[in-house]
């Protein structure tokens, strides 16, 4: 229980939970917890093969397969939404405003 968001792309479902991190599924029925096993996630999105998920305490995370996740250089903020259009990522955070990037991969 206590899931806030779910998104499907490229044959995989990704869901964000309350205090238990991110989960993924290839069929929408059987779910596996990812390597991110704590924190609350209220948004997840995929565009052009890159997944971005927003945590309510630990910033933004990215994944290329929806299963293994890495923290971006934005490691704090209460993120509630993330979206991509025309190659630009935009994420909204309480009290912090809007963040944008052409890629949130850690470099």
QUIPE-V312577 format. One record per helix or strand of 2 or more residues. SS is the DSSP state (~ for helix, > for strand). FROM is the first residue (numbers start at 1). TO is the last residue. If there is no record, write none. Layout:
SS,FROM,TO / SS,FROM,TO
This chain:
>,3,9 / >,12,17 / >,22,25 / >,32,33 / >,41,47 / >,50,55 / >,60,63 / >,70,71 / >,77,85 / >,88,94 / >,97,101
